[in-house]
Amino acid sequence: MQADKKKISRLLKIARGQMDGILQMVEEDRYCIEISQQLMATEAILNKVNKEILTAHLKNCVSHAESQAEKEEKIDELVDMLGRILK
Protein backbone atom coordinates (compact mmCIF):
# COMPACT_ATOMS: atom_id res chain seq x y z
CA MET A 1 0.00 0.00 0.00
CA GLN A 2 1.48 3.30 -1.09
CA ALA A 3 -0.95 5.59 0.75
CA ASP A 4 0.17 7.81 3.63
CA LYS A 5 0.08 5.17 6.37
CA LYS A 6 0.50 7.69 9.18
CA LYS A 7 -2.49 9.73 7.99
CA ILE A 8 -4.63 6.66 7.41
CA SER A 9 -3.76 5.19 10.82
CA ARG A 10 -4.65 8.48 12.51
CA LEU A 11 -8.01 8.67 10.75
CA LEU A 12 -8.83 5.03 11.51
CA LYS A 13 -8.03 5.55 15.18
CA ILE A 14 -10.38 8.53 15.24
CA ALA A 15 -13.10 6.42 13.58
CA ARG A 16 -12.51 3.64 16.10
CA GLY A 17 -12.88 6.12 18.94
CA GLN A 18 -16.09 7.42 17.43
CA MET A 19 -17.44 3.88 17.11
CA ASP A 20 -16.70 3.26 20.79
CA GLY A 21 -18.59 6.46 21.57
CA ILE A 22 -21.52 5.41 19.40
CA LEU A 23 -21.69 2.04 21.14
CA GLN A 24 -21.81 3.82 24.48
CA MET A 25 -24.56 6.11 23.18
CA VAL A 26 -26.61 3.06 22.16
CA GLU A 27 -26.08 1.41 25.53
CA GLU A 28 -27.20 4.64 27.24
CA ASP A 29 -30.35 4.88 25.08
CA ARG A 30 -29.34 8.27 23.72
CA TYR A 31 -31.48 10.22 21.26
CA CYS A 32 -31.63 8.50 17.85
CA ILE A 33 -30.73 11.62 15.87
CA GLU A 34 -27.58 12.15 17.94
CA ILE A 35 -26.52 8.56 17.27
CA SER A 36 -27.26 8.95 13.57
CA GLN A 37 -25.18 12.14 13.41
CA GLN A 38 -22.22 10.37 14.97
CA LEU A 39 -22.63 7.46 12.56
CA MET A 40 -22.55 9.87 9.61
CA ALA A 41 -19.43 11.56 11.00
CA THR A 42 -17.71 8.18 11.34
CA GLU A 43 -18.80 7.18 7.86
CA ALA A 44 -17.32 10.42 6.50
CA ILE A 45 -13.95 9.59 8.05
CA LEU A 46 -14.03 6.07 6.65
CA ASN A 47 -14.93 7.44 3.21
CA LYS A 48 -11.95 9.80 3.45
CA VAL A 49 -9.67 6.88 4.29
CA ASN A 50 -11.04 4.87 1.39
CA LYS A 51 -10.50 7.82 -0.96
CA GLU A 52 -6.86 8.08 0.18
CA ILE A 53 -6.29 4.38 -0.39
CA LEU A 54 -7.97 4.32 -3.81
CA THR A 55 -6.10 7.46 -4.87
CA ALA A 56 -2.83 5.80 -3.91
CA HIS A 57 -3.87 2.72 -5.88
CA LEU A 58 -4.52 4.82 -8.96
CA LYS A 59 -1.34 6.88 -8.64
CA ASN A 60 0.95 3.98 -7.82
CA CYS A 61 -0.41 0.55 -8.71
CA VAL A 62 -2.15 1.54 -11.93
CA SER A 63 0.32 4.10 -13.20
CA HIS A 64 3.33 1.87 -12.47
CA ALA A 65 1.90 -1.32 -13.93
CA GLU A 66 4.55 -2.98 -16.08
CA SER A 67 2.32 -4.12 -18.93
CA GLN A 68 -0.86 -2.92 -20.57
CA ALA A 69 -2.62 -6.11 -19.44
CA GLU A 70 -1.58 -5.48 -15.83
CA LYS A 71 -2.69 -1.86 -16.08
CA GLU A 72 -6.09 -2.93 -17.43
CA GLU A 73 -6.43 -5.47 -14.61
CA LYS A 74 -5.69 -2.78 -12.00
CA ILE A 75 -8.19 -0.41 -13.62
CA ASP A 76 -10.83 -3.15 -13.69
CA GLU A 77 -10.25 -3.74 -9.96
CA LEU A 78 -10.69 -0.04 -9.29
CA VAL A 79 -13.86 0.17 -11.39
CA ASP A 80 -15.27 -2.86 -9.56
CA MET A 81 -14.51 -1.26 -6.20
CA LEU A 82 -16.12 2.02 -7.26
CA GLY A 83 -19.19 0.08 -8.36
CA ARG A 84 -19.48 -1.40 -4.86
CA ILE A 85 -18.98 1.99 -3.22
CA LEU A 86 -21.53 3.77 -5.41
CA LYS A 87 -24.21 1.05 -5.30
FIVEX-260372 format. One record per atom (N, C-alpha, C, O): residue number from 1; residue in one letter; atom name; x, y, z. Coordinates in Angstrom, 2 decimals, padded with zeros to 5 digits. Layout:
BEGIN
i	aa	at	X	Y	Z
NUM	A	CA	X	Y	Z
...
This chain:
BEGIN
i	aa	at	X	Y	Z
1	M	N	000.85	-001.18	000.00
1	M	CA	000.00	000.00	000.00
1	M	C	000.89	001.23	000.00
1	M	O	001.78	001.37	000.85
2	Q	N	000.66	002.12	-000.94
2	Q	CA	001.48	003.30	-001.09
2	Q	C	000.86	004.56	-000.49
2	Q	O	001.42	005.65	-000.61
3	A	N	-000.29	004.43	000.14
3	A	CA	-000.95	005.59	000.75
3	A	C	-000.18	006.03	001.98
3	A	O	000.66	005.29	002.50
4	D	N	-000.47	007.24	002.44
4	D	CA	000.17	007.81	003.63
4	D	C	-000.32	007.03	004.86
4	D	O	-001.39	007.31	005.40
5	K	N	000.48	006.07	005.29
5	K	CA	000.08	005.17	006.37
5	K	C	-000.16	005.92	007.69
5	K	O	-001.06	005.57	008.45
6	K	N	000.65	006.92	007.94
6	K	CA	000.50	007.69	009.18
6	K	C	-000.85	008.40	009.21
6	K	O	-001.55	008.39	010.22
7	K	N	-001.21	009.03	008.09
7	K	CA	-002.49	009.73	007.99
7	K	C	-003.65	008.76	008.10
7	K	O	-004.62	009.02	008.81
8	I	N	-003.56	007.65	007.39
8	I	CA	-004.63	006.66	007.41
8	I	C	-004.80	006.06	008.81
8	I	O	-005.92	005.89	009.28
9	S	N	-003.69	005.74	009.46
9	S	CA	-003.76	005.19	010.82
9	S	C	-004.42	006.18	011.78
9	S	O	-005.23	005.79	012.62
10	R	N	-004.06	007.45	011.65
10	R	CA	-004.65	008.48	012.51
10	R	C	-006.16	008.55	012.31
10	R	O	-006.93	008.58	013.27
11	L	N	-006.58	008.59	011.05
11	L	CA	-008.01	008.67	010.75
11	L	C	-008.76	007.43	011.23
11	L	O	-009.87	007.54	011.75
12	L	N	-008.17	006.26	011.06
12	L	CA	-008.83	005.03	011.51
12	L	C	-008.94	004.98	013.03
12	L	O	-009.92	004.47	013.57
13	K	N	-007.95	005.50	013.72
13	K	CA	-008.03	005.55	015.18
13	K	C	-009.12	006.50	015.64
13	K	O	-009.81	006.24	016.62
14	I	N	-009.28	007.60	014.92
14	I	CA	-010.38	008.53	015.24
14	I	C	-011.72	007.83	015.01
14	I	O	-012.61	007.92	015.85
15	A	N	-011.85	007.14	013.88
15	A	CA	-013.10	006.42	013.58
15	A	C	-013.37	005.35	014.63
15	A	O	-014.52	005.17	015.05
16	R	N	-012.34	004.65	015.06
16	R	CA	-012.51	003.64	016.10
16	R	C	-013.01	004.27	017.40
16	R	O	-013.89	003.73	018.06
17	G	N	-012.43	005.41	017.75
17	G	CA	-012.88	006.12	018.94
17	G	C	-014.34	006.56	018.83
17	G	O	-015.10	006.48	019.79
18	Q	N	-014.70	007.03	017.64
18	Q	CA	-016.09	007.42	017.43
18	Q	C	-017.02	006.22	017.54
18	Q	O	-018.11	006.33	018.10
19	M	N	-016.61	005.08	017.01
19	M	CA	-017.44	003.88	017.11
19	M	C	-017.62	003.47	018.57
19	M	O	-018.71	003.06	018.97
20	D	N	-016.57	003.56	019.37
20	D	CA	-016.70	003.26	020.79
20	D	C	-017.70	004.21	021.44
20	D	O	-018.50	003.80	022.28
21	G	N	-017.65	005.48	021.05
21	G	CA	-018.59	006.46	021.57
21	G	C	-020.02	006.17	021.15
21	G	O	-020.95	006.33	021.93
22	I	N	-020.19	005.74	019.92
22	I	CA	-021.52	005.41	019.40
22	I	C	-022.08	004.20	020.16
22	I	O	-023.26	004.19	020.53
23	L	N	-021.25	003.21	020.38
23	L	CA	-021.69	002.04	021.14
23	L	C	-022.15	002.44	022.53
23	L	O	-023.16	001.94	023.03
24	Q	N	-021.41	003.33	023.15
24	Q	CA	-021.81	003.82	024.48
24	Q	C	-023.13	004.58	024.41
24	Q	O	-023.98	004.44	025.29
25	M	N	-023.31	005.38	023.36
25	M	CA	-024.56	006.11	023.18
25	M	C	-025.74	005.14	023.07
25	M	O	-026.80	005.37	023.65
26	V	N	-025.55	004.06	022.32
26	V	CA	-026.61	003.06	022.16
26	V	C	-026.92	002.42	023.50
26	V	O	-028.09	002.26	023.87
27	E	N	-025.88	002.05	024.22
27	E	CA	-026.08	001.41	025.53
27	E	C	-026.78	002.35	026.52
27	E	O	-027.48	001.89	027.43
28	E	N	-026.59	003.65	026.35
28	E	CA	-027.20	004.64	027.24
28	E	C	-028.57	005.10	026.74
28	E	O	-029.18	005.99	027.33
29	D	N	-029.06	004.49	025.67
29	D	CA	-030.35	004.88	025.08
29	D	C	-030.42	006.36	024.74
29	D	O	-031.40	007.03	025.05
30	R	N	-029.36	006.86	024.10
30	R	CA	-029.34	008.27	023.72
30	R	C	-030.29	008.52	022.57
30	R	O	-030.77	007.58	021.93
31	Y	N	-030.55	009.78	022.30
31	Y	CA	-031.48	010.22	021.26
31	Y	C	-031.01	009.71	019.90
31	Y	O	-029.84	009.84	019.55
32	C	N	-031.94	009.14	019.14
32	C	CA	-031.63	008.50	017.85
32	C	C	-030.90	009.43	016.88
32	C	O	-029.96	009.02	016.21
33	I	N	-031.34	010.67	016.81
33	I	CA	-030.73	011.62	015.87
33	I	C	-029.27	011.88	016.22
33	I	O	-028.43	012.01	015.33
34	E	N	-028.97	011.96	017.51
34	E	CA	-027.58	012.15	017.94
34	E	C	-026.71	010.96	017.53
34	E	O	-025.58	011.13	017.07
35	I	N	-027.26	009.76	017.69
35	I	CA	-026.52	008.56	017.27
35	I	C	-026.31	008.58	015.76
35	I	O	-025.21	008.29	015.28
36	S	N	-027.35	008.91	015.03
36	S	CA	-027.26	008.95	013.57
36	S	C	-026.21	009.97	013.11
36	S	O	-025.46	009.71	012.18
37	Q	N	-026.17	011.12	013.76
37	Q	CA	-025.18	012.14	013.41
37	Q	C	-023.76	011.62	013.62
37	Q	O	-022.87	011.87	012.80
38	Q	N	-023.55	010.92	014.71
38	Q	CA	-022.22	010.37	014.97
38	Q	C	-021.87	009.26	013.97
38	Q	O	-020.71	009.13	013.56
39	L	N	-022.86	008.48	013.58
39	L	CA	-022.63	007.46	012.56
39	L	C	-022.22	008.10	011.23
39	L	O	-021.30	007.62	010.56
40	M	N	-022.89	009.18	010.86
40	M	CA	-022.55	009.87	009.61
40	M	C	-021.15	010.47	009.68
40	M	O	-020.41	010.47	008.69
41	A	N	-020.77	010.99	010.84
41	A	CA	-019.43	011.56	011.00
41	A	C	-018.38	010.46	010.86
41	A	O	-017.34	010.66	010.23
42	T	N	-018.64	009.31	011.44
42	T	CA	-017.71	008.18	011.34
42	T	C	-017.62	007.69	009.91
42	T	O	-016.54	007.39	009.40
43	E	N	-018.77	007.61	009.26
43	E	CA	-018.80	007.18	007.86
43	E	C	-018.00	008.15	006.98
43	E	O	-017.32	007.73	006.05
44	A	N	-018.08	009.44	007.28
44	A	CA	-017.32	010.42	006.50
44	A	C	-015.82	010.20	006.65
44	A	O	-015.07	010.32	005.68
45	I	N	-015.38	009.87	007.84
45	I	CA	-013.95	009.59	008.05
45	I	C	-013.55	008.34	007.29
45	I	O	-012.51	008.33	006.63
46	L	N	-014.35	007.30	007.37
46	L	CA	-014.03	006.07	006.65
46	L	C	-014.02	006.28	005.14
46	L	O	-013.20	005.70	004.43
47	N	N	-014.93	007.11	004.64
47	N	CA	-014.93	007.44	003.21
47	N	C	-013.65	008.19	002.82
47	N	O	-013.10	007.98	001.74
48	K	N	-013.19	009.06	003.70
48	K	CA	-011.95	009.80	003.45
48	K	C	-010.76	008.84	003.39
48	K	O	-009.89	008.97	002.53
49	V	N	-010.73	007.88	004.30
49	V	CA	-009.67	006.88	004.29
49	V	C	-009.72	006.07	002.99
49	V	O	-008.69	005.85	002.36
50	N	N	-010.91	005.65	002.61
50	N	CA	-011.04	004.87	001.39
50	N	C	-010.60	005.68	000.17
50	N	O	-009.97	005.14	-000.74
51	K	N	-010.92	006.96	000.15
51	K	CA	-010.50	007.82	-000.96
51	K	C	-008.97	007.89	-001.01
51	K	O	-008.39	007.82	-002.10
52	E	N	-008.33	008.04	000.13
52	E	CA	-006.86	008.08	000.18
52	E	C	-006.26	006.79	-000.37
52	E	O	-005.30	006.82	-001.15
53	I	N	-006.82	005.67	000.04
53	I	CA	-006.29	004.38	-000.39
53	I	C	-006.51	004.16	-001.89
53	I	O	-005.61	003.70	-002.59
54	L	N	-007.70	004.50	-002.37
54	L	CA	-007.97	004.32	-003.81
54	L	C	-007.17	005.30	-004.66
54	L	O	-006.76	004.97	-005.78
55	T	N	-006.94	006.50	-004.16
55	T	CA	-006.10	007.46	-004.87
55	T	C	-004.68	006.93	-004.98
55	T	O	-004.05	007.03	-006.04
56	A	N	-004.17	006.38	-003.89
56	A	CA	-002.83	005.80	-003.91
56	A	C	-002.76	004.63	-004.89
56	A	O	-001.76	004.46	-005.59
57	H	N	-003.82	003.84	-004.93
57	H	CA	-003.87	002.72	-005.88
57	H	C	-003.76	003.23	-007.31
57	H	O	-003.01	002.70	-008.12
58	L	N	-004.53	004.26	-007.60
58	L	CA	-004.52	004.82	-008.96
58	L	C	-003.16	005.42	-009.29
58	L	O	-002.62	005.19	-010.38
59	K	N	-002.61	006.20	-008.38
59	K	CA	-001.34	006.88	-008.64
59	K	C	-000.15	005.94	-008.67
59	K	O	000.83	006.20	-009.37
60	N	N	-000.22	004.87	-007.93
60	N	CA	000.95	003.98	-007.82
60	N	C	000.75	002.67	-008.56
60	N	O	001.47	002.36	-009.51
61	C	N	-000.24	001.89	-008.13
61	C	CA	-000.41	000.55	-008.71
61	C	C	-000.77	000.61	-010.19
61	C	O	-000.21	-000.13	-011.00
62	V	N	-001.71	001.47	-010.53
62	V	CA	-002.15	001.54	-011.93
62	V	C	-001.09	002.21	-012.79
62	V	O	-000.72	001.69	-013.84
63	S	N	-000.61	003.35	-012.35
63	S	CA	000.32	004.10	-013.20
63	S	C	001.68	003.41	-013.35
63	S	O	002.39	003.66	-014.32
64	H	N	002.04	002.56	-012.40
64	H	CA	003.33	001.87	-012.47
64	H	C	003.22	000.42	-012.93
64	H	O	004.18	-000.34	-012.82
65	A	N	002.06	000.04	-013.42
65	A	CA	001.90	-001.32	-013.93
65	A	C	002.88	-001.54	-015.08
65	A	O	003.08	-000.66	-015.91
66	E	N	003.49	-002.72	-015.11
66	E	CA	004.55	-002.98	-016.08
66	E	C	004.05	-003.28	-017.49
66	E	O	004.77	-003.05	-018.47
67	S	N	002.84	-003.80	-017.60
67	S	CA	002.32	-004.12	-018.93
67	S	C	000.93	-003.52	-019.07
67	S	O	000.28	-003.15	-018.09
68	Q	N	000.49	-003.43	-020.31
68	Q	CA	-000.86	-002.92	-020.57
68	Q	C	-001.91	-003.85	-019.96
68	Q	O	-002.92	-003.38	-019.44
69	A	N	-001.67	-005.15	-020.02
69	A	CA	-002.62	-006.11	-019.44
69	A	C	-002.71	-005.92	-017.93
69	A	O	-003.80	-005.98	-017.36
70	E	N	-001.58	-005.71	-017.28
70	E	CA	-001.58	-005.48	-015.83
70	E	C	-002.28	-004.17	-015.49
70	E	O	-003.03	-004.09	-014.51
71	K	N	-002.03	-003.15	-016.29
71	K	CA	-002.69	-001.86	-016.08
71	K	C	-004.20	-002.00	-016.21
71	K	O	-004.95	-001.45	-015.39
72	E	N	-004.66	-002.72	-017.23
72	E	CA	-006.09	-002.93	-017.43
72	E	C	-006.70	-003.71	-016.27
72	E	O	-007.82	-003.43	-015.84
73	E	N	-005.96	-004.70	-015.76
73	E	CA	-006.43	-005.47	-014.61
73	E	C	-006.60	-004.57	-013.38
73	E	O	-007.60	-004.67	-012.67
74	K	N	-005.62	-003.70	-013.14
74	K	CA	-005.69	-002.78	-012.00
74	K	C	-006.85	-001.79	-012.15
74	K	O	-007.53	-001.46	-011.18
75	I	N	-007.07	-001.33	-013.36
75	I	CA	-008.19	-000.41	-013.62
75	I	C	-009.51	-001.13	-013.41
75	I	O	-010.44	-000.57	-012.83
76	D	N	-009.61	-002.37	-013.89
76	D	CA	-010.83	-003.15	-013.69
76	D	C	-011.12	-003.35	-012.19
76	D	O	-012.27	-003.27	-011.77
77	E	N	-010.08	-003.61	-011.41
77	E	CA	-010.25	-003.74	-009.96
77	E	C	-010.80	-002.45	-009.35
77	E	O	-011.70	-002.48	-008.52
78	L	N	-010.25	-001.34	-009.79
78	L	CA	-010.69	-000.04	-009.29
78	L	C	-012.14	000.24	-009.68
78	L	O	-012.92	000.70	-008.86
79	V	N	-012.49	-000.04	-010.92
79	V	CA	-013.86	000.17	-011.39
79	V	C	-014.83	-000.72	-010.61
79	V	O	-015.92	-000.27	-010.24
80	D	N	-014.44	-001.95	-010.35
80	D	CA	-015.27	-002.86	-009.56
80	D	C	-015.47	-002.31	-008.15
80	D	O	-016.59	-002.33	-007.63
81	M	N	-014.42	-001.83	-007.55
81	M	CA	-014.51	-001.26	-006.20
81	M	C	-015.41	-000.03	-006.19
81	M	O	-016.22	000.14	-005.29
82	L	N	-015.26	000.83	-007.18
82	L	CA	-016.12	002.02	-007.26
82	L	C	-017.58	001.63	-007.43
82	L	O	-018.47	002.29	-006.90
83	G	N	-017.82	000.56	-008.19
83	G	CA	-019.19	000.08	-008.36
83	G	C	-019.80	-000.35	-007.03
83	G	O	-020.99	-000.13	-006.79
84	R	N	-018.99	-000.98	-006.17
84	R	CA	-019.48	-001.40	-004.86
84	R	C	-019.70	-000.20	-003.93
84	R	O	-020.62	-000.20	-003.12
85	I	N	-018.85	000.80	-004.06
85	I	CA	-018.98	001.99	-003.22
85	I	C	-020.21	002.79	-003.61
85	I	O	-020.94	003.29	-002.75
86	L	N	-020.45	002.91	-004.92
86	L	CA	-021.53	003.77	-005.41
86	L	C	-022.84	003.04	-005.64
86	L	O	-023.72	003.56	-006.32
87	K	N	-022.99	001.85	-005.09
87	K	CA	-024.21	001.05	-005.30
87	K	C	-025.47	001.72	-004.86
87	K	O	-026.55	001.15	-004.99
